[in-house]
Amino acid sequence: MTGLLYKTLKNLVIVKRFRLFIALILFVTGISCKDSDDSEVSCDNVVCTEDFRTMTITITYDNGDPVALDDFSVIISESGQDITGSYSDGELEWYRNNGIYPVIDDSYSDEFRNTTVFLKFSGSVNGEIVVQRSIVAGADCCHVYLKDDNLTINIPRG
């Protein structure tokens, strides 16, 4: 009987130690992890490429022809700030000929670093707005990017 009591007490001590060990592991794991907050991401030791990136949107008619917008704008939805770039006549001609328009570029990478920003792209032809699109963008430690999957807009020819 003494042997059975000894084994039972020994097993009880092992179970208690095991529970204490598991509790200690969970406690250490809990205090070593912190909530992920994008604004706390450090970019100190990040090596970036030297390229300057411009994120674009493609606008075509249903038949695939590019839409030549007379005017377009990119607005930060929350603040109403217009972040449309200044472009040369040659650049604007290229955009119109190809139906590809700039939305955001790396000049905003510091401002939007590790955040999400909601943009509104609008474009007009002959003074009439033909396209409006909400776009989700952001920036990592190095470059801006668009979070939207489909950046091609097809519109009916009017």
N, C-alpha and C positions, 0 to 999 in steps of 0.2 A: 504494500500500500504506500509506503514511503517513497518507493521508486516512481510510482504513478503520480503522486503529488509533486515530486521533484520535476518530472517531465512536463507536467501541466504548467507549473510555475515558470519553468525555463521557456516553454513555448509562449507563454503570456508575455514574458519579458522581451522575447525576440519580436513578437507582434507589436508591442509598444514601441520598441526601438525603431522598427521598420516604419511605423506610422509617424514617429518623430522625424525620421530621416526624410520621408516624403513631404511632410509639412515644411521642413527646413528648405528642401529643394524648391517647393512652390513659393515660399516666402522670398528666397534669394532671386528666383526668376522674376517674381512680381516687382521687386524693387529695382532690379536692373533694367527692366523694360520701361520705356516711357511712351506716352501717346505720340504718334507720329504727327508732327505739325510741320507742314511744308515750309513755313517761314523760318524754321529753325535749321534747315538743311545748310550745312557749311559747304561753301564752294572754295575754301582756301587751298586745298590740295588737288583741285581738279585741273586737268590739262585739256584745253579746248583747241579745236581746229581753228585756223585763221580765216576760214571762209566766212563771207557775209551772206546770210540766208534771207531770202524773201519768200514768204508763203503766199500762194496765189489761189485764185478761184477761177474756174473755167466756165464761161457762159456761152451756150450754143442754142441755136434754134433746133426745133424737133428734127429737122432734116440733117443736123450735124454741122451746118454752116456757123461760123463764129458770129457772135453778136458784137457789133461795133457800137459801144456805148458812147454817147456824146459827153456824158459826165458820170462820175461815180464818186462815192464817199464811203469812208469807214469811220464809224462813230463808236466810242466806248459806251455801251448801253447804260451803265450805272451813272456815269458822270456827264454824259452828253458831249464829251471832248471829241473833237474831230481830229483823227490821226491820219487822215488821207495825206499821202506823201506829195511832194512837188516833183513833177516829171517833165522832162524835156518834150518838145514836139515829136522828136524821133521815137522816144519811148512810148508816148501815147499812141502814135501811129502803129507801132509794133503790137501794143495791147489790143487795139481795135482790129487789126488784121488777123490776129490769132484768137481773139475772144478770151484771152488770159489776162486777169487783172490782179495787181498786188493787194494783199489784205494787210499784212503786217511784216515788218522786217526786223533785223537784229538791232536796229537803233533803239528798240524797245525792250531788249533782253534784260537790261538792268532793272527797268521799271516793273516788269512783269515776272521777274525771277521767282520761281517756285510758287507761283500763284496761278489762278485761273481767271481769265477775263472774258467777258461776254461782249462781242462786237456785233454791230449791225452794218452790213454791206448793202448799199443802195446804188442802183444804176438807172440812167434814163436815156431814152432815145427821142429826139425831137421834143424835148421838154416834158415827156411823159415817163413816169417811173415804170420800168418794165421788169425790174427785179429787186427784191428785198430779201435778204437772207440773214438769219442770226447765225453767228459763228462763234464757237468756243475756242479760245486760244490760250496760250501760256508760254512760259519760258523755263528752261532748266538752267543749270549753271552757265551754259555756253550760248544757247541759241533759242529763238522763238520757235513755236510749233503750233499747228492747228490740231485740235482734238477731234474734229469732225472726220468721219470716214469718207463721205461722199462730197467732194468739192467741185462737182460738175453740176451745173444747173441747166436744164433744158427748158426753153420757153417757146410758146407757139409764135409763129411769125405773124405779126399783126398788120 
